[in-house]
Amino acid sequence: MIEEKPSTLAEWMEIEIQEAIYTAGKGVGIAVVALIIFSILKLFLTGNYRVYATFGIGVAIGIAVILILHAVYRVSRIKAHPSVPFTCPYCDAVNKMLSIPMNDFECEHCRRLIRFENGVVAPVKVVQCGKCDAEYRVSVKANRYVCDKCGAEIQVKPLEQEQTETAYIPTKVKSGVMLGGPNQIVSLTGYDPYRVDQVAKIIRAELGIAINDALQMVKSANPETPLIVAYDMPESDALVLADQLKQVGGQVKSRAV
């Protein structure tokens, strides 16, 4: 079952306004075309034919008016729609949501991914940059965080803990043949410039960083200075991650640790 991404009030309003404008546009278009057709037909039609044409044009204009009124109703409904306040655990800004969020979503203020665990916000810890001493609140589910000030990488989880959580134990079949292989390093060596946003979203989710930082890191990746997306990752997970990046135009290189 696919989990639905929580929607902010702003996102919902944007969609509703776009659809309302589209509906109103159709109504105006129908009315304009109907009037143009009528102005042409009345020059040639007389008697009952002109009456029938007038009736048909009247129906078309009636439909146009209904569409326009429906668009106006949708806009008025937007203003009255209730919202649920949700405070971002990173920046303390309040997000207006359509309902109580239970899955990961991006804060509309700081643009960082708010992570959830079993329907509740994952715990947050304070980490300090070892280079510039800046402090950040980061989800405990993230492995690393990139400093917003100096760009240095901050280790969120202790290395030994991260390695323990990603420890890969190969399985054996009856013949004693090992299934799987050693843990992997997954690196990004290039990307499709037309789909760089999609690549950045995967990087953001993997590293637990802001989308702007992810974009900057992706754009710096090249064969000479590849971007390490995952280190010491089980081979099965590394294959999935590499496949996801390749599907959106990422150029990926994997090797054993």
SEVEX-114430 format. One line per 8 residues: number of its first residue (from 1); their letters; for each residue x, y, z of N, C-alpha, C. Coordinates in steps of 0.1 Angstrom, whole numbers. Layout:
SEVEX-114430
NUM) a) X Y Z X Y Z X Y Z | ...;
END
This chain:
SEVEX-114430
1) mieekpst) 8 -12 0 0 0 0 9 13 0 | 6 22 -9 15 34 -10 10 44 0 | 19 50 8 16 60 17 14 73 10 | 4 80 14 1 93 8 10 104 15 | 16 113 7 24 123 12 14 134 19 | 17 138 31 9 148 37 8 161 29 | -3 168 28 -4 180 20 -6 192 29 | 2 202 26 1 215 34 -11 222 28;
9) laewmeie) -16 232 36 -27 240 31 -23 248 18 | -11 253 18 -6 261 7 -6 252 -6 | -1 240 -5 -1 231 -17 -15 228 -22 | -24 225 -13 -38 223 -16 -44 235 -23 | -41 247 -17 -47 259 -23 -42 262 -37 | -29 259 -39 -23 261 -52 -30 252 -62 | -32 240 -59 -39 230 -68 -53 235 -71 | -60 238 -60 -74 242 -62 -75 255 -70;
17) iqeaiyta) -67 265 -68 -67 277 -76 -64 274 -91 | -54 266 -93 -51 262 -107 -63 256 -114 | -69 246 -107 -81 240 -113 -93 249 -115 | -94 258 -105 -105 268 -107 -103 277 -119 | -90 282 -120 -87 290 -132 -89 283 -145 | -85 270 -145 -88 261 -157 -102 260 -160 | -111 258 -150 -125 256 -152 -131 270 -157 | -127 281 -150 -132 294 -155 -128 297 -169;
25) gkgvgiav) -116 293 -172 -111 295 -186 -119 288 -196 | -123 275 -193 -131 268 -202 -145 274 -204 | -150 280 -193 -163 286 -194 -162 299 -202 | -152 307 -200 -150 319 -208 -148 315 -223 | -140 305 -226 -138 300 -239 -150 296 -246 | -159 288 -239 -171 284 -245 -180 296 -249 | -181 306 -239 -190 317 -241 -185 325 -253 | -172 327 -254 -166 335 -265 -169 329 -279;
33) valiifsi) -166 315 -279 -168 308 -292 -183 308 -296 | -192 307 -286 -206 306 -289 -211 320 -294 | -206 331 -289 -210 344 -293 -204 347 -307 | -192 342 -310 -187 344 -323 -195 336 -334 | -198 324 -330 -206 316 -340 -220 322 -342 | -226 327 -331 -239 333 -333 -239 346 -341 | -228 354 -339 -227 366 -347 -225 363 -362 | -220 352 -365 -218 348 -379 -231 342 -385;
41) lklfltgn) -237 333 -377 -249 326 -382 -261 335 -384 | -262 346 -375 -274 354 -376 -274 362 -389 | -262 363 -396 -261 370 -409 -268 361 -420 | -268 348 -418 -273 339 -428 -286 332 -425 | -290 331 -412 -301 323 -408 -313 333 -406 | -325 328 -410 -337 335 -407 -348 325 -402 | -359 331 -397 -370 323 -393 -367 313 -382 | -372 301 -383 -370 290 -373 -356 287 -371;
49) yrvyatfg) -348 287 -382 -334 283 -381 -326 293 -372 | -330 305 -373 -324 315 -364 -328 313 -349 | -340 309 -347 -345 306 -334 -338 294 -328 | -336 284 -336 -329 272 -331 -314 275 -328 | -308 283 -337 -294 287 -334 -293 295 -321 | -303 304 -319 -303 312 -307 -304 304 -295 | -313 294 -296 -315 285 -284 -302 277 -281 | -296 272 -292 -283 264 -290 -272 273 -284;
57) igvaigia) -271 285 -289 -261 294 -283 -264 297 -269 | -277 299 -266 -281 302 -252 -277 290 -243 | -279 278 -247 -275 266 -239 -260 266 -237 | -252 269 -247 -238 269 -246 -234 280 -236 | -240 292 -237 -236 303 -227 -240 299 -213 | -252 292 -212 -256 287 -199 -246 278 -193 | -240 269 -201 -230 259 -196 -217 267 -192 | -214 277 -200 -202 286 -197 -204 293 -183;
65) vililhav) -216 298 -181 -219 305 -168 -218 295 -157 | -223 283 -158 -222 273 -148 -208 270 -144 | -199 268 -154 -185 266 -152 -178 277 -145 | -181 289 -149 -175 301 -142 -180 302 -128 | -193 300 -125 -198 300 -111 -192 289 -103 | -190 277 -109 -183 266 -102 -169 270 -98 | -162 277 -107 -148 281 -104 -148 291 -92 | -158 301 -92 -159 310 -82 -162 304 -68;
73) yrvsrika) -170 293 -69 -174 286 -57 -161 279 -51 | -153 273 -60 -141 266 -55 -132 276 -48 | -130 288 -54 -122 298 -48 -127 302 -34 | -140 304 -33 -146 308 -20 -144 297 -10 | -145 284 -14 -143 273 -5 -129 272 0 | -119 277 -8 -105 276 -4 -103 285 9 | -109 297 9 -107 306 20 -113 301 33 | -123 293 32 -130 288 44 -125 275 49;
81) hpsvpftc) -115 269 41 -111 255 45 -103 255 58 | -106 247 67 -98 246 80 -84 240 78 | -75 243 87 -62 237 86 -57 232 100 | -48 223 100 -42 218 112 -28 223 114 | -25 231 124 -11 236 126 -1 225 130 | 10 225 124 21 216 127 34 223 128 | 40 223 140 53 230 142 65 221 137 | 73 227 129 85 220 123 95 218 135;
89) pycdavnk) 100 206 137 109 203 147 123 209 145 | 126 214 133 139 220 130 139 235 131 | 129 242 126 129 257 125 118 263 134 | 110 255 140 99 260 149 88 268 141 | 89 268 128 78 275 120 66 266 120 | 54 272 118 42 265 118 38 262 104 | 36 249 101 30 245 88 15 243 89 | 8 248 80 -7 246 80 -10 234 71;
97) mlsipmnd) -15 223 77 -17 211 71 -32 208 69 | -35 200 59 -49 196 57 -54 187 68 | -45 178 73 -48 169 83 -35 166 91 | -37 159 102 -25 156 110 -15 147 102 | -3 152 100 6 144 92 11 132 99 | 13 121 92 18 108 98 30 103 90 | 33 109 78 44 104 69 53 116 66 | 65 112 61 75 122 58 70 133 49;
105) fecehcrr) 73 146 52 70 157 42 80 168 44 | 81 177 35 90 188 35 84 200 41 | 91 206 51 87 219 58 86 230 47 | 75 237 47 74 247 37 82 260 40 | 88 260 52 96 272 56 111 269 54 | 116 259 60 131 256 60 134 246 49 | 124 240 42 125 231 31 133 218 35 | 133 214 48 139 202 52 129 191 54;
113) lirfengv) 134 179 52 125 167 53 122 164 67 | 109 164 71 105 161 85 102 146 84 | 109 138 92 108 124 92 99 119 102 | 91 108 99 82 102 108 85 87 110 | 81 82 122 84 68 125 71 63 132 | 65 53 126 52 47 131 42 58 133 | 41 68 124 30 78 125 33 90 134 | 45 90 140 49 102 148 62 107 144;
121) vapvkvvq) 65 120 147 78 126 143 89 118 149 | 99 115 141 111 108 146 118 118 156 | 124 113 166 132 121 176 142 130 169 | 145 141 175 154 151 169 166 153 179 | 178 154 174 189 157 183 197 169 178 | 205 175 186 213 187 183 227 182 179 | 232 186 168 245 182 164 253 195 161 | 266 195 162 275 206 161 285 204 150;
129) cgkcdaey) 287 214 141 296 213 130 310 213 137 | 319 204 133 332 204 138 341 214 132 | 337 221 121 345 231 114 342 245 119 | 329 248 119 325 262 123 317 263 135 | 314 252 142 307 252 155 292 255 154 | 287 256 142 273 259 141 265 246 146 | 253 249 152 245 238 157 232 237 149 | 228 224 148 216 221 140 207 211 147;
137) rvsvkanr) 194 212 145 186 201 150 183 191 138 | 186 179 140 186 169 129 179 156 134 | 171 150 125 164 138 128 174 127 131 | 171 119 141 180 108 145 180 97 134 | 171 97 125 170 88 114 181 91 103 | 186 103 103 196 107 93 210 102 98 | 218 98 88 232 94 91 241 106 92 | 239 115 82 248 127 81 240 139 78;
145) yvcdkcga) 246 151 80 240 164 77 251 173 72 | 247 181 62 257 190 56 255 204 62 | 265 209 68 264 223 74 260 233 64 | 250 241 68 244 251 60 254 263 58 | 263 265 67 272 276 67 285 273 59 | 292 262 63 305 260 57 305 248 47 | 294 240 47 293 228 38 300 216 43 | 305 216 55 312 204 61 301 194 64;
153) eiqvkple) 305 181 63 296 170 66 297 167 81 | 285 166 87 284 164 101 279 149 103 | 286 141 111 282 128 113 271 128 124 | 258 124 120 247 124 130 248 112 139 | 250 100 133 251 88 141 266 85 143 | 269 80 154 283 75 156 286 65 145 | 299 65 140 302 56 129 300 41 133 | 303 38 146 301 24 149 287 20 150;
161) qeqtetay) 278 29 153 264 26 153 258 25 139 | 263 34 130 259 33 116 263 20 110 | 275 16 113 280 3 107 273 -9 113 | 269 -8 126 261 -19 132 247 -20 125 | 241 -8 123 228 -9 117 228 -13 103 | 239 -11 96 239 -15 82 248 -28 80 | 251 -35 91 259 -47 89 252 -57 81 | 259 -63 72 253 -72 62 258 -86 65;
169) iptkvksg) 249 -95 68 252 -109 71 247 -117 59 | 256 -122 50 252 -131 39 245 -143 44 | 236 -148 36 229 -160 39 235 -172 31 | 232 -184 36 238 -196 29 227 -205 24 | 229 -211 13 220 -222 9 225 -235 14 | 218 -246 12 223 -259 18 236 -263 13 | 240 -259 1 253 -263 -5 264 -255 1 | 261 -245 9 272 -237 15 276 -225 7;
177) vmlggpnq) 270 -222 -5 273 -211 -13 268 -198 -7 | 276 -188 -6 272 -175 0 264 -167 -10 | 252 -162 -5 244 -154 -13 247 -139 -10 | 248 -131 -20 250 -117 -18 265 -115 -19 | 270 -103 -15 284 -100 -16 287 -90 -5 | 299 -84 -6 304 -74 4 296 -61 4 | 297 -54 15 290 -41 15 296 -32 4 | 288 -22 0 291 -14 -11 293 1 -8;
185) ivsltgyd) 300 8 -17 301 23 -17 294 27 -30 | 283 35 -29 276 39 -40 279 54 -43 | 284 57 -55 289 70 -59 281 75 -71 | 278 88 -71 272 95 -83 283 102 -90 | 285 98 -103 295 104 -111 290 113 -122 | 277 114 -123 271 123 -133 256 123 -132 | 249 131 -140 235 132 -140 229 138 -152 | 216 135 -155 209 141 -166 205 155 -162;
193) pyrvdqva) 210 166 -168 206 179 -163 192 183 -164 | 184 175 -172 170 178 -173 162 171 -162 | 169 162 -155 162 155 -144 170 156 -131 | 178 167 -129 186 169 -118 178 170 -105 | 166 176 -106 157 177 -94 153 163 -89 | 150 154 -98 147 140 -93 158 133 -87 | 170 135 -92 182 129 -86 184 135 -72 | 183 149 -71 185 155 -58 175 151 -47;
201) kiiraelg) 163 147 -51 153 143 -41 157 129 -35 | 163 121 -44 168 108 -39 180 110 -29 | 189 119 -33 200 122 -25 196 128 -11 | 186 137 -12 181 143 0 175 133 10 | 167 124 4 161 113 13 172 104 19 | 183 101 11 193 92 16 202 98 26 | 205 111 25 215 118 34 208 126 45 | 194 128 43 187 136 53 191 151 53;
209) iaindalq) 193 157 41 197 171 40 186 179 33 | 188 192 33 179 201 27 180 199 11 | 169 202 4 169 200 -10 179 209 -17 | 181 221 -13 190 230 -19 205 224 -18 | 208 219 -6 221 213 -4 223 201 -13 | 212 193 -14 212 181 -23 215 185 -37 | 208 195 -42 210 200 -56 225 205 -58 | 230 212 -48 244 217 -50 253 205 -50;
217) mvksanpe) 251 195 -42 260 183 -42 259 175 -55 | 247 174 -60 245 166 -73 252 173 -84 | 251 187 -85 257 194 -96 272 194 -95 | 278 191 -83 292 191 -82 298 177 -86 | 289 167 -88 294 153 -91 299 152 -105 | 310 145 -106 316 142 -119 325 130 -118 | 330 124 -129 338 112 -128 351 115 -120 | 357 127 -120 369 130 -113 366 131 -98;
225) tplivayd) 355 138 -94 352 140 -80 337 135 -78 | 336 122 -77 322 116 -75 316 119 -62 | 303 120 -61 296 122 -48 293 108 -42 | 298 106 -30 295 94 -23 281 95 -17 | 272 87 -22 258 87 -17 256 78 -5 | 263 66 -5 261 57 5 275 50 7 | 278 47 20 291 41 23 288 29 32 | 294 18 29 293 5 37 278 1 37;
233) mpesdalv) 272 1 26 257 -3 25 256 -17 20 | 247 -25 26 245 -39 21 243 -39 6 | 248 -49 0 248 -50 -15 234 -49 -20 | 225 -56 -14 211 -56 -19 205 -42 -18 | 208 -35 -7 203 -21 -6 210 -12 -16 | 223 -14 -18 231 -6 -28 225 -8 -42 | 221 -20 -46 216 -22 -59 203 -15 -61 | 194 -15 -50 182 -7 -51 184 8 -53;
241) ladqlkqv) 193 13 -44 196 27 -45 202 31 -59 | 212 23 -64 218 26 -77 207 25 -88 | 198 16 -87 188 15 -97 178 27 -97 | 175 32 -85 167 44 -84 173 56 -90 | 186 57 -88 194 69 -94 195 67 -109 | 197 55 -114 198 53 -128 185 56 -135 | 174 53 -129 161 55 -135 158 70 -137 | 164 79 -129 162 93 -131 174 100 -138;
249) ggqvksra) 182 92 -145 193 98 -152 206 99 -145 | 207 93 -133 220 94 -126 230 84 -131 | 242 88 -131 253 79 -136 260 74 -123 | 259 61 -120 263 56 -107 274 46 -109 | 283 46 -98 294 37 -98 294 30 -84 | 294 17 -83 294 10 -71 307 1 -70 | 312 0 -57 323 -9 -55 323 -14 -41 | 329 -25 -39 330 -31 -25 338 -22 -16;
257) v) 334 -22 -3 341 -14 7 355 -20 9;
END
